[in-house]
Amino acid sequence: MKVYEQEQKRGISIRKIMEGFKAKRVTLFFSIIFLLLSFFLAQVVLFEASVPFFLPLWALVNLRFQRFVPWTVAGAILGSFTLGFGQVIIHAMQALLFPFYQNRFIRKIPLPLYVLIDVVCIQIVWQFVSYGGEIPVSIWLAIGYEGILSLFMTIFLFQLFLPFPDLLHKRWTGERMGAALLIGALVLTGMSSYIFGYVSIPLMAAHLVIAVSAAIGGVQLATVVAVLSGTILSISKLSFSGMIAVYAVTGFLAGLHKPFGRLWQAFSMLGATFFFILYDRTLPLDSVYIGSLVIASLLFFMVPSAWIKQLKDQLYPDTTSVLLRRQKWMTEKVNHQLQEFQHFVDFITRFISEKFDSKALRKDEKTVPLPICRSCFQYEKCWGEKSNGMPVLIKEWEDQPKKSRMQTENRIQYKCVKPIQVMHELKEKEAKQQLTYELQHGKKMFALKLKDMGNHMSGLMSNLENNITMYSSHEEVIKEKFQQANIPFFQIDVLNIEIGQMEIVCCLPIEARAKMVGERLIVPLLYDLLNEPFEITAMKEIHHPYEHIQLTCKSSVRFQLTHDVYTSSSKNTIYSGDAHAVFPLHPGLMAVILSDGMGNDLEAHRESRRVMQFMRECLNKKMDPETTMHTLHYMMSLQNDNDSYATVDLALIDLQKGELWSWKAGSMSTYLIRGNEMRKIESKHVPFGFLPTFSIEARKMDIKDGDVLVMLSDGVFSGNTTVEKQEQYYQKILQDPTMNAERFVKMLEQTYSLPGDDRTVIFMHVEHVVPEWSLFTPRQTAKHQERMVH
């Protein structure tokens, strides 16, 4: 048993070591890279005098990779000692002069130019002391060469080593590839003394890179790499410029035989070497060169094909699949939005079409007595069982054209005692009926135009379905804003862009004060950019694949709403003239609708339901609330005399900003209870469709933690008591924290004589949202003892 426990503990310790290594492997890899670079670049010698490449690397590490400064210093010291103690002092003086670049005035100078100035100034001082004030012309030229080379080296290093995480994930461009080849060739010149038997490390590495380049890019890439490598290596020797041709032909033949496989590529490289051995015996194509070439060919066979494929994808990416994925994503998104719009158009069309069916447009088969006739003392004589033919004359007058009514009007005048009033009402009825027909036609045209618009958009998107390749990234916009605000970052990922539930992850440098930067800079910047309040929900330190701080920002929903609804009909039927709906438009915005149809019969029930359904559909389709109210009034104003009307009470509760927006059309007041104080929002507008003209205004109120909102219909008000006294009673009983909608109505029924009408009460409680990750947890006793006073 003890042996098993010891083996288990040993397995756990080994697993922890492996996990720690995986978390730190990227950091360890780049530590070794900068150690080797600083070691070899510190001892590069060009033109037998210039050693210019330590300071550019030092500038790169100080500005972009400060965590690798110790490794760079160690490699630079070791590399400088190989050239002598004086070179160590020169590099140290150059490094000590570089921090002045942080000065605000000096920082206006481009970095490569400042590196040139640093190198030249230190060398002038050093050579001036060494030669006693008389510097030879050759030394002046060497100083100039060193300054120019350091300028270009700075540009190449910053082109190659991008900031994290672009250094790991960004695709390789031609410029970056050229910088990598140039720096690699210069590193090889610093390794010229590393020869083991018949193998030279720099020659072997150069030929291996040429072979891999030929397998990746063919003739073009292999020739470029070979010429560049041969040029750098030949310049470092000064006397063997003919080697440039050897490298060029080697790369050309290797790329030319790419279609035939790696074996032919290796033989072609060897063939180029043997050709130049026979052509020019003065070239240094000795046994070391041939041995290095053979070892490079053998290593080339060992390179996995997956590595070559991955490098090829980086240098020559296939954009076809990316464009197809973007096209598919965009097509699906547009089709989804188009389907929603089409559904909305169909709903509007059906809603309007209900008003102009054939039954509604058909004339009444039975003639109805006019209002003036009902008040006449001869009503029974004209409209009773022994009628004198007045209904037939009126029906005949309505069916005849205007030019043929003269005779019928004379007959009506002969039988009627109030002919002038009757003719006036007949003409008014005819004008109203004609206006109704015109309005019904306008409604039909409006519905048809909506349907045509949907069909047009559907056809247009189907034509563009195969040609959409546009793609916009929210990450790019946020990155641009971060750069303008000088906020250091590695990566930004937008996980969700929906209103009320946005989620953005920011990867910041581990040296940054992430909490302070996030609260003071990032959160306000995201609010200005996306018009959405944010909060920091998580912040953790990540070590894989590189060390950084991961900051998660989500939409801030400060409040939560709980509601309770009580509704009843006047006749205890399954239908009620009141209709209500409480639903979220998004996690940060709640909509509450209460509609009261005129009356308490089935028609009032249908009318209030139609109003509520229309408003809910419009709000879900992102229509502006005020536009929704005006549109609904337009629909309701086109009804006939036998149609009913409906009140509307719309409330939008912003749970992010803590605001209540209210639109009312003939509804009862909305009450906000806050402590001992009660506020109300009154309706100053008539119900929908009641008058030809209509105007509505929105009322805004701030909400706080602990507020109680009450929306109700007119069925809970008594006609025997003034509204002011009833509201005082509301304020009194609503102080009870255990009050709910049903209990509220029962207490009113016991206190007042309520009318026999439909009753609906929506009870809402507003509370602060306490995040799950909050460090503060109040004691249970404190929750009941303490109470916030506003």
LUMVOLO-959828 format. One record per residue (C-alpha): residue in one letter; x, y, z. Coordinates in steps of 0.1 Angstrom, whole numbers, padded with zeros to 4 digits, always signed. Last residue first. Layout:
N
AXYZ
...
// end
This chain:
790
H-0327+0569-0003
V-0328+0548+0030
M-0312+0514+0028
R-0324+0489+0054
E-0304+0469+0079
Q-0319+0444+0103
H-0331+0416+0079
K-0300+0414+0058
A-0277+0420+0087
T-0289+0387+0103
Q-0279+0367+0072
R-0245+0383+0071
P-0236+0402+0040
T-0214+0385+0014
F-0187+0407-0001
L-0161+0391-0024
S-0185+0394-0054
W-0179+0366-0080
E-0216+0357-0081
P-0224+0393-0090
V-0251+0410-0068
V-0278+0425-0091
H-0296+0454-0074
E-0333+0451-0069
V-0364+0465-0086
H-0398+0450-0075
M-0428+0449-0100
F-0465+0445-0094
I-0488+0444-0124
V-0525+0448-0115
T-0554+0438-0138
R-0591+0442-0131
D-0620+0437-0155
D-0651+0457-0144
G-0679+0454-0119
P-0670+0486-0101
L-0651+0487-0068
S-0668+0496-0036
Y-0639+0504-0015
T-0621+0489+0015
Q-0626+0452+0011
E-0621+0453-0027
L-0590+0474-0022
M-0576+0449+0002
K-0583+0420-0022
V-0566+0439-0051
F-0533+0445-0031
R-0534+0409-0019
E-0535+0396-0054
A-0507+0420-0066
N-0482+0413-0038
M-0474+0430-0005
T-0447+0414+0017
P-0426+0446+0019
D-0456+0465+0034
Q-0452+0502+0025
L-0476+0495-0004
I-0505+0497+0021
K-0500+0534+0029
Q-0491+0547-0006
Y-0522+0529-0020
Y-0544+0545+0007
Q-0531+0579-0003
E-0538+0570-0039
Q-0574+0562-0030
K-0578+0595-0013
E-0565+0614-0043
V-0587+0594-0067
T-0618+0606-0049
T-0642+0579-0036
N-0675+0567-0050
G-0662+0558-0085
S-0638+0532-0071
F-0606+0524-0089
V-0594+0488-0093
G-0611+0483-0127
D-0593+0513-0142
S-0563+0492-0151
L-0530+0489-0131
M-0493+0494-0133
V-0474+0494-0100
L-0436+0498-0096
V-0418+0492-0063
D-0383+0506-0058
G-0359+0487-0036
D-0327+0495-0056
K-0332+0526-0076
I-0352+0538-0106
D-0348+0571-0125
M-0379+0584-0142
K-0387+0593-0179
R-0420+0603-0195
A-0425+0598-0232
E-0449+0620-0252
I-0479+0612-0273
S-0498+0630-0300
F-0530+0619-0318
T-0554+0636-0342
P-0585+0619-0355
L-0598+0612-0320
F-0605+0579-0302
G-0583+0557-0324
F-0559+0549-0295
P-0570+0560-0261
V-0567+0597-0252
H-0535+0614-0240
K-0525+0630-0207
S-0517+0598-0188
E-0502+0603-0154
I-0468+0591-0141
K-0468+0588-0103
R-0445+0592-0075
M-0449+0578-0039
E-0425+0585-0011
N-0423+0567+0022
G-0396+0544+0009
R-0396+0545-0029
I-0430+0536-0044
L-0434+0543-0081
Y-0470+0544-0094
T-0482+0543-0130
S-0513+0563-0138
M-0543+0548-0156
S-0544+0544-0194
G-0557+0568-0221
A-0526+0565-0242
K-0495+0562-0220
W-0457+0560-0229
S-0433+0554-0200
W-0395+0552-0198
L-0380+0540-0166
E-0342+0543-0161
G-0316+0524-0140
K-0288+0525-0166
Q-0284+0488-0171
L-0319+0476-0161
D-0336+0499-0186
I-0373+0495-0179
L-0395+0502-0209
A-0432+0509-0199
L-0461+0509-0223
D-0497+0516-0211
V-0523+0514-0239
T-0560+0521-0239
A-0583+0504-0263
Y-0612+0515-0286
S-0642+0496-0299
D-0655+0491-0334
N-0692+0497-0342
D-0684+0532-0356
N-0658+0519-0381
Q-0621+0516-0376
L-0594+0536-0394
S-0582+0554-0362
M-0570+0521-0347
M-0544+0515-0375
Y-0531+0551-0372
H-0530+0548-0334
L-0509+0517-0338
T-0484+0534-0360
H-0481+0563-0336
M-0474+0540-0307
T-0449+0519-0326
T-0431+0551-0338
E-0429+0562-0302
P-0415+0528-0292
D-0389+0527-0320
M-0391+0494-0339
K-0364+0469-0330
K-0384+0439-0343
N-0392+0427-0308
L-0408+0461-0302
C-0430+0458-0332
E-0442+0423-0324
R-0450+0432-0288
M-0469+0463-0299
F-0490+0444-0323
Q-0497+0416-0299
M-0508+0440-0272
V-0531+0459-0295
R-0546+0427-0309
R-0552+0414-0274
S-0569+0446-0263
E-0592+0445-0293
R-0600+0408-0289
H-0609+0412-0252
A-0630+0443-0259
E-0649+0423-0285
L-0655+0394-0261
D-0671+0417-0235
N-0657+0438-0208
G-0660+0473-0223
M-0634+0495-0240
G-0603+0474-0242
D-0576+0479-0216
S-0540+0473-0226
L-0510+0468-0203
I-0475+0464-0218
V-0442+0459-0198
A-0409+0458-0217
M-0376+0449-0200
L-0342+0460-0211
G-0307+0448-0200
P-0311+0411-0209
H-0327+0419-0243
L-0362+0429-0253
P-0373+0412-0221
F-0410+0403-0216
V-0440+0414-0195
A-0473+0413-0213
H-0508+0424-0204
A-0544+0423-0218
D-0576+0437-0202
G-0610+0431-0216
S-0610+0397-0201
Y-0617+0362-0214
I-0622+0330-0194
T-0653+0344-0178
N-0657+0354-0142
K-0682+0382-0152
S-0659+0411-0144
S-0627+0394-0155
S-0597+0389-0133
T-0560+0397-0134
Y-0532+0397-0109
V-0495+0399-0120
D-0463+0396-0100
H-0430+0409-0112
T-0393+0405-0104
L-0368+0429-0120
Q-0331+0428-0118
F-0307+0458-0117
R-0271+0466-0125
V-0269+0448-0158
S-0233+0455-0169
S-0224+0441-0203
K-0193+0419-0199
C-0156+0426-0197
T-0131+0397-0192
L-0094+0406-0186
Q-0068+0380-0193
I-0034+0390-0180
H-0004+0377-0200
E+0023+0351-0200
Y+0025+0332-0233
P+0009+0300-0246
H+0001+0295-0218
H+0010+0314-0187
I-0024+0331-0179
E-0030+0355-0151
K-0067+0361-0142
M-0093+0388-0143
A-0130+0382-0144
T-0163+0401-0144
I-0150+0436-0153
E-0181+0457-0159
F-0195+0473-0191
P-0222+0499-0199
E-0232+0498-0236
N-0229+0525-0262
L-0204+0503-0282
L-0175+0528-0286
D-0182+0552-0257
Y-0189+0523-0233
L-0159+0503-0245
L-0136+0533-0239
P-0151+0539-0204
V-0145+0502-0195
I-0109+0501-0210
L-0095+0532-0194
R-0103+0537-0157
E-0116+0503-0147
G-0095+0481-0170
V-0063+0501-0166
M-0066+0500-0129
K-0073+0463-0128
A-0047+0454-0154
R-0017+0473-0139
A+0005+0463-0168
E+0036+0440-0164
I+0016+0409-0174
P+0009+0425-0207
L-0029+0427-0215
C-0052+0401-0231
C-0087+0416-0235
V-0118+0394-0235
I-0151+0410-0246
E-0186+0398-0238
M-0218+0416-0248
Q-0250+0404-0232
G-0272+0435-0231
I-0271+0441-0269
E-0256+0411-0287
I-0219+0414-0296
N-0207+0382-0280
L-0172+0366-0278
V-0152+0397-0290
D-0116+0387-0286
I-0088+0413-0281
Q-0050+0404-0282
F-0017+0415-0269
F-0025+0449-0253
P-0009+0481-0242
I-0034+0510-0239
N-0020+0541-0258
A-0056+0556-0262
Q-0053+0556-0300
Q-0039+0521-0299
F-0068+0509-0278
K-0093+0526-0302
E-0077+0508-0332
K-0078+0475-0313
I-0115+0480-0306
V-0123+0486-0343
E-0102+0456-0354
E-0119+0433-0328
H-0153+0443-0342
S-0144+0427-0374
S-0162+0434-0407
Y-0165+0409-0435
M-0174+0414-0471
T-0174+0384-0494
I-0209+0385-0507
N-0211+0373-0543
N-0231+0341-0541
E-0260+0355-0522
L-0261+0387-0542
N-0290+0377-0564
S-0308+0360-0535
M-0303+0392-0515
L-0320+0413-0542
G-0349+0389-0546
S-0356+0388-0509
M-0353+0425-0506
H-0378+0430-0534
N-0402+0405-0519
G-0401+0422-0485
M-0406+0456-0501
D-0435+0442-0521
K-0451+0429-0489
L-0447+0463-0473
K-0462+0480-0503
L-0491+0456-0503
A-0498+0464-0466
F-0497+0502-0472
M-0519+0498-0503
K-0545+0479-0483
K-0544+0505-0456
G-0549+0532-0482
H-0578+0513-0497
Q-0594+0511-0462
L-0589+0548-0458
E-0606+0555-0491
Y-0635+0531-0483
T-0639+0548-0449
L-0640+0582-0465
Q-0668+0570-0488
Q-0687+0557-0457
K-0682+0590-0440
A-0694+0609-0470
E-0725+0587-0473
K-0734+0590-0437
E-0731+0628-0439
K-0753+0628-0470
L-0779+0607-0452
E-0777+0628-0421
H-0783+0660-0440
M-0811+0645-0460
V-0828+0634-0428
Q-0824+0668-0412
I-0839+0686-0442
P-0868+0661-0445
K-0880+0665-0410
V-0918+0657-0413
C-0911+0628-0438
K-0935+0614-0464
Y-0935+0641-0490
Q-0898+0650-0484
I-0889+0613-0490
R-0908+0613-0523
N-0890+0645-0533
E-0856+0630-0524
T-0864+0600-0546
Q-0872+0622-0576
M-0840+0641-0572
R-0818+0611-0566
S-0808+0604-0602
K-0777+0626-0606
K-0762+0614-0573
P-0762+0577-0583
Q-0789+0555-0568
D-0782+0528-0542
E-0783+0550-0512
W-0815+0567-0523
E-0832+0533-0529
K-0823+0522-0495
I-0837+0554-0481
L-0869+0550-0501
V-0873+0514-0490
P-0868+0523-0453
M-0895+0551-0456
G-0921+0528-0471
N-0951+0539-0450
S-0943+0513-0424
K-0970+0494-0407
E-0946+0472-0386
G-0927+0503-0375
W-0902+0524-0393
C-0921+0553-0408
K-0953+0553-0387
E-0935+0540-0356
Y-0910+0568-0358
Q-0936+0595-0362
F-0927+0613-0329
C-0891+0617-0341
S-0861+0609-0319
R-0854+0576-0337
C-0857+0593-0371
I-0829+0617-0363
P-0806+0588-0354
L-0812+0572-0388
P-0830+0538-0389
V-0809+0509-0401
T-0814+0495-0437
K-0807+0458-0438
E-0783+0443-0464
D-0755+0466-0450
K-0730+0474-0477
R-0700+0451-0482
L-0665+0465-0473
A-0664+0449-0439
K-0676+0415-0452
S-0651+0414-0480
D-0622+0419-0457
F-0607+0453-0452
K-0597+0455-0415
E-0582+0420-0411
S-0558+0429-0439
I-0540+0454-0417
F-0529+0428-0391
R-0522+0402-0418
T-0499+0426-0437
I-0481+0436-0406
F-0475+0400-0397
D-0463+0391-0432
V-0439+0421-0431
F-0426+0410-0397
H-0420+0375-0410
Q-0402+0389-0440
F-0380+0410-0418
E-0371+0380-0397
Q-0364+0360-0428
L-0341+0387-0441
Q-0322+0389-0409
H-0316+0352-0410
N-0307+0353-0447
V-0282+0381-0440
K-0265+0362-0412
E-0264+0329-0432
T-0250+0347-0462
M-0224+0365-0442
W-0211+0334-0425
K-0211+0315-0458
Q-0192+0343-0476
R-0167+0345-0447
R-0162+0307-0449
L-0158+0309-0487
L-0134+0338-0484
V-0113+0319-0459
S-0113+0287-0481
T-0102+0307-0511
T-0075+0326-0492
D-0050+0297-0495
P-0020+0311-0476
Y+0014+0313-0493
L+0039+0321-0466
Q+0020+0308-0436
D+0004+0279-0454
K+0038+0269-0469
L+0053+0269-0434
Q+0026+0246-0422
K+0031+0223-0452
I+0068+0221-0446
W+0062+0213-0409
A+0037+0186-0418
S+0061+0171-0443
P+0084+0163-0413
V+0121+0173-0418
M+0142+0141-0418
F+0150+0142-0455
F+0164+0177-0451
L+0187+0165-0423
L+0203+0141-0448
S+0207+0170-0473
A+0222+0193-0446
I+0247+0165-0437
V+0258+0162-0473
L+0261+0200-0478
S+0282+0203-0446
G+0305+0175-0458
I+0309+0191-0492
Y+0318+0225-0476
V+0342+0209-0451
S+0358+0188-0479
D+0367+0219-0499
L+0346+0242-0521
P+0366+0273-0512
L+0366+0287-0548
T+0399+0288-0566
R+0392+0256-0585
D+0367+0272-0607
Y+0347+0252-0632
L+0353+0216-0620
I+0345+0225-0584
F+0317+0247-0597
F+0300+0217-0613
F+0305+0195-0583
T+0286+0221-0561
A+0257+0224-0585
G+0254+0186-0587
L+0253+0183-0549
M+0223+0207-0549
S+0207+0188-0577
F+0212+0155-0559
A+0194+0169-0528
Q+0165+0183-0548
W+0162+0150-0567
L+0158+0131-0535
R+0133+0156-0520
G+0107+0151-0547
F+0103+0155-0585
P+0081+0186-0584
K+0108+0205-0565
H+0135+0199-0590
L+0137+0236-0602
G+0137+0248-0566
A+0169+0228-0559
L+0185+0239-0592
F+0179+0276-0585
G+0190+0274-0549
T+0223+0258-0558
V+0228+0281-0588
A+0224+0312-0565
Y+0246+0297-0538
V+0275+0290-0562
A+0270+0325-0578
I+0273+0342-0545
M+0304+0321-0538
G+0323+0341-0564
S+0325+0369-0538
F+0352+0350-0520
S+0376+0377-0507
L+0355+0397-0482
K+0348+0368-0459
S+0318+0385-0441
I+0307+0397-0475
S+0306+0361-0488
L+0284+0349-0460
I+0260+0378-0464
T+0258+0374-0502
G+0255+0337-0501
S+0226+0338-0477
L+0208+0364-0498
V+0214+0346-0531
A+0203+0313-0516
V+0171+0327-0500
V+0161+0345-0532
T+0168+0315-0554
A+0149+0291-0531
L+0119+0315-0530
Q+0116+0318-0568
V+0125+0283-0578
G+0100+0265-0556
G+0082+0281-0527
I+0081+0255-0499
A+0103+0226-0510
A+0129+0251-0524
S+0128+0270-0491
V+0134+0238-0472
A+0165+0231-0493
I+0179+0266-0490
V+0174+0265-0452
L+0193+0232-0450
H+0220+0247-0471
A+0225+0277-0448
A+0223+0255-0417
M+0251+0232-0429
L+0273+0261-0440
P+0268+0278-0406
I+0275+0246-0386
S+0306+0236-0406
V+0309+0198-0409
Y+0341+0180-0419
G+0354+0177-0384
F+0334+0200-0362
I+0335+0236-0374
Y+0320+0265-0353
S+0343+0294-0362
S+0318+0308-0387
M+0291+0311-0361
G+0289+0349-0361
T+0285+0348-0399
L+0256+0324-0393
V+0239+0350-0371
L+0242+0375-0400
A+0225+0349-0423
G+0197+0345-0398
I+0192+0382-0396
L+0189+0385-0433
L+0166+0355-0437
A+0143+0367-0409
A+0141+0402-0424
G+0132+0388-0458
M+0105+0367-0443
R+0091+0397-0425
E+0090+0417-0457
G+0074+0388-0476
T+0047+0385-0449
W+0044+0358-0423
R+0010+0353-0408
K+0003+0366-0373
H-0001+0339-0346
L+0031+0337-0325
L+0047+0371-0329
D+0012+0387-0332
P+0006+0376-0296
F+0029+0393-0285
P+0047+0422-0302
L+0063+0416-0336
F+0099+0403-0338
L+0107+0403-0376
Q+0100+0438-0386
F+0115+0452-0354
L+0147+0432-0361
F+0149+0443-0397
I+0145+0480-0389
T+0171+0479-0362
M+0195+0460-0385
F+0191+0488-0411
L+0201+0515-0386
S+0229+0493-0372
L+0243+0488-0407
I+0244+0525-0413
G+0262+0532-0380
E+0287+0504-0385
Y+0295+0515-0421
G+0301+0551-0408
I+0324+0539-0380
A+0343+0517-0405
L+0347+0547-0428
W+0361+0569-0400
I+0384+0540-0391
S+0397+0539-0426
V+0403+0577-0425
P+0426+0574-0395
I+0415+0589-0361
E+0440+0614-0347
G+0428+0623-0312
G+0450+0600-0292
Y+0442+0569-0313
S+0424+0549-0286
V+0408+0580-0270
F+0393+0592-0303
Q+0384+0556-0312
W+0363+0553-0281
V+0346+0587-0284
I+0339+0582-0321
Q+0326+0547-0314
I+0302+0558-0287
C+0288+0587-0309
V+0284+0564-0340
V+0265+0537-0322
D+0242+0560-0303
I+0235+0581-0334
L+0227+0550-0355
V+0204+0537-0327
Y+0187+0571-0327
L+0181+0569-0364
P+0166+0534-0361
L+0143+0547-0333
P+0129+0577-0352
I+0136+0610-0333
K+0105+0623-0315
R+0116+0602-0285
I+0144+0627-0279
F+0120+0654-0268
R+0100+0631-0245
N+0130+0614-0230
Q+0127+0576-0232
Y+0155+0576-0258
F+0179+0586-0230
P+0177+0549-0220
F+0201+0540-0249
L+0232+0557-0236
L+0239+0529-0210
A+0235+0502-0237
Q+0260+0519-0260
M+0284+0523-0231
A+0281+0485-0222
H+0286+0475-0258
I+0318+0496-0260
I+0330+0482-0227
V+0324+0446-0238
Q+0342+0453-0271
G+0373+0465-0251
F+0373+0432-0231
G+0380+0412-0263
L+0362+0397-0293
T+0351+0365-0275
F+0342+0386-0245
S+0315+0403-0265
G+0296+0371-0271
L+0296+0362-0234
I+0285+0397-0224
A+0258+0398-0251
G+0244+0364-0242
A+0240+0373-0205
V+0225+0407-0213
T+0200+0392-0236
W+0190+0366-0211
P+0185+0392-0184
V+0165+0414-0207
F+0140+0387-0217
R+0111+0400-0195
Q+0115+0434-0212
F+0103+0421-0246
R+0090+0450-0266
L+0109+0482-0259
N+0139+0469-0240
V+0142+0437-0261
L+0142+0456-0294
A+0166+0483-0283
W+0191+0456-0271
L+0188+0438-0304
P+0196+0470-0323
L+0225+0477-0298
F+0242+0443-0303
F+0245+0444-0341
P+0272+0468-0350
V+0306+0449-0350
S+0324+0466-0379
A+0361+0459-0384
E+0370+0430-0408
F+0344+0444-0433
L+0318+0427-0412
V+0324+0410-0378
V+0295+0395-0359
Q+0305+0389-0322
A+0275+0405-0304
L+0252+0391-0330
F+0261+0355-0319
F+0256+0359-0282
S+0226+0383-0285
L+0209+0359-0309
L+0216+0329-0288
L+0203+0344-0256
F+0173+0359-0274
I+0163+0325-0288
I+0169+0307-0255
S+0146+0331-0237
F+0121+0328-0266
F+0118+0291-0261
L+0117+0293-0223
T+0088+0318-0224
V+0069+0296-0249
R+0077+0265-0228
K+0064+0280-0196
A+0029+0266-0194
K+0041+0233-0210
F+0070+0230-0185
G+0047+0236-0156
E+0023+0209-0168
M+0052+0185-0172
I+0065+0193-0137
K+0030+0189-0122
R+0027+0155-0140
I+0060+0144-0126
S+0049+0153-0091
I+0016+0135-0095
G+0033+0104-0108
R+0057+0104-0079
K+0028+0108-0055
Q+0011+0078-0071
E+0043+0057-0069
Q+0047+0066-0033
E+0011+0057-0025
Y+0014+0023-0043
V+0046+0015-0024
K+0029+0024+0008
M+0000+0000+0000
// end
